[in-house]
Amino acid sequence: SRGLSSILEARVGRPDQRRDRRYRFQLPVILVRGAREVTLLTGDVSYRGLFLRTDDPPPLRQLLQVRARLPPENDELLVHAMAVFVVPAGSAGRAPGIGLQLYA
């Protein structure tokens, strides 16, 4: 079984514009918005944030919870996050979704 770091080998983003390395990685996560929960896929992940693919993003600056099961042991991770940018549906060259900044 491979560890998370070996799974996340494909680096994404523009290093000159990113503070942290981004990794293209699809992981199912549960986004908790109040009493509503929705399962989404990550598009990429980094030390401070992640991008979730969705056509129905939450409002900017909304505080959220994200739950995920991490490989290889299937351990549960629960973090708080804030919506910091939106890629609307129909944007040229980009999948629609929401950028989240993570808080422990």
ZILIN-V597984 format. One record per pair of residues at least 4 apart in sequence whose ideal C-beta (glycine too) atoms are under 7 Angstrom apart, sorted by the first residue. I is the first residue (numbers start at 1). J is the second residue. Records with the same first field share a line. If there is no record, write none. Layout:
I = J  J
//
This chain:
1 = 72
2 = 6  7  72
3 = 72
4 = 8  70  71
7 = 25  71
8 = 23  25
10 = 23  24
11 = 21  22  23
12 = 22  23  24  44
13 = 18  22
14 = 18
18 = 22
20 = 46  47  48
21 = 46
22 = 44  46
23 = 44  45
24 = 44
25 = 42  44  45
26 = 41  42
27 = 42  68
28 = 39  41
29 = 40  42  52  66  67  68
30 = 37  39  67
31 = 38  40  52  64  66
32 = 37  64  65  67
33 = 58  64
40 = 52  53  54
41 = 53
42 = 50  51  52
43 = 51  53  95  97
44 = 50  51
45 = 50
46 = 50
48 = 101  102
49 = 99  100  101  102
50 = 100  102
51 = 97  99
52 = 97  98  100
53 = 95  96  97
54 = 96  97  98
55 = 89  96
57 = 83  86  97  98
58 = 62  64  83  98
59 = 83
60 = 83  84  86
61 = 82  83
62 = 83
63 = 80  82
64 = 81  83  100
65 = 78  80
66 = 79  81  100
67 = 76  78
68 = 77
69 = 74  76
70 = 75  77
79 = 102  103  104
80 = 103
81 = 100  101  102  103
82 = 100  101
83 = 98  100
84 = 99  100  101
85 = 99
86 = 98
87 = 91  94  95  96  97
88 = 96
89 = 96
91 = 96
//
